[in-house]
Amino acid sequence: MKVAVLITSFNRKQHTFKCIRRLFGISKRELDVYLLDDSSSDGTASLIAESFPSVNIINGSGNCFWNRGMYKAWQEGSKKDYDFYIWLNDDVVLYEDSLEELYRCSRAQDHRAVISGIIECKNSRKILYGGSDEYKRLIKPNGNMQNITFMNGNVVLVPKVVFNNIGNLDPVFHHDLGDVDFGLRAKKRGFNVLTTTKPVASGESNPQCRVRLQNSTLRKRFQKLYSPLGSNPFINFHFRKRHYGLVNASIYFLFQHFLNLLPDSLNKTVFGDRYVVK
């Protein structure tokens, strides 16, 4: 069974080092790791090359961010014929049986489903990532695999048959939305997108509001909105048109601009805390 693990990193070499060390430490099978290092200035690429010579390091431009970094790593990895591809964020701590849980869930679906690992907070049992249902409610483990509508890409297993049918992540997406888009595309092609039966790793919450920057000038709000870590209206338009149609995409495009034109006080009055980091 040939497995490729895809990781993207930027300026957090200790996280990346610990993640890869843990990965090799728990795996009972041979793995090929493809790391897209997005021009880190902290020596990430050098440390990984020295510590793990087998890791395939791909140099990024410094402007890849998560989705385009993962796209490039997958593009390189797919040059070989792998049975599985695993997406892995370098800020999670994999549990001892995490990989076997992913394989077991995939086997239960005859290796014809996307499996997204549930991630919990390292200091509690609070669930952080994995996927949400059609009402955008975060799915909590119940001992069974559960259907995902909106998938998180922290730890994901993609079998070869799914990749051959769906293809790579869409490079139109810069940092976020690529994982959600991939899951929705998979479902449209008839593949199940499911959670693991239990948490497979721990991590940390990263609360933020990409749509609107609070306590800033109008100029800074729009700079953030159009930045890779914001919620670029043109990229959102692409996403929404693909999955919800032209009318939905057009309305949301206008709404994003309207929302950012509102001063903080009026935003609070109209929307409460909905567009404020909680």
Protein Blocks (a to p, Z undefined) as FASTA:
>chain_A
ZZddddddehilklmmmmmmmmmmmpcbdcddddddehiakhmmmmmmmmmmmbccddde
hinommlmmmmmmmmmmmpccfbdcdddfkbccdfklmmmmmmmmmmnoopaccdddddd
fkbcbdfbhbacfkopacddehiacddfbdcfkbccddfklmmmnopcdfkbmkgomlmm
mmmmmmmnopacdddfbdfbdcddddddfkbcghiafklmmmmmmmmklccfklmmmmmm
mmnojklmmmmmmmmmmmmmpcfklmmmmnommlgcZZ
